[in-house]
């Protein structure tokens, strides 16, 4: 969120997490940052604010228990031209492999734009849209 808020000339960053301890930590960390709001989500509901342009999840997707419901809610909560980027672990012990993530994201109605397994040594980057 810090990187996004410093790069964003206009607009707002929402830092969202289902874990109360993380929400509390982020609220303290971004207390002085005007263009960041911290929100509590639910495990099955990402609680994405209306008119969000970009949804970015880093090292989160593998921890979502019921990913199909989460993705369906994310699809319903976002506008038609929203962009999505997931970054997650790609190693042999990855909880959610890139092919599995792609299949699940497509099943929720999204279209894969691109994926990158080269740029990061331990992570894949997956970009998609509605």
Secondary structure, DSSP 8 states (H G I E B T S, - for coil): -HHHHHH-SSS-EEEEES-HHHHHHHHHHTTT-TTEEEEE--SS-----TT--EEEEES-GGG-SSHHHHHHHHHHHS-TT-EEEEEEE-STT-SS-HHHHHHHHHHTT-EEEEEESSSSSSEEEEEEE-
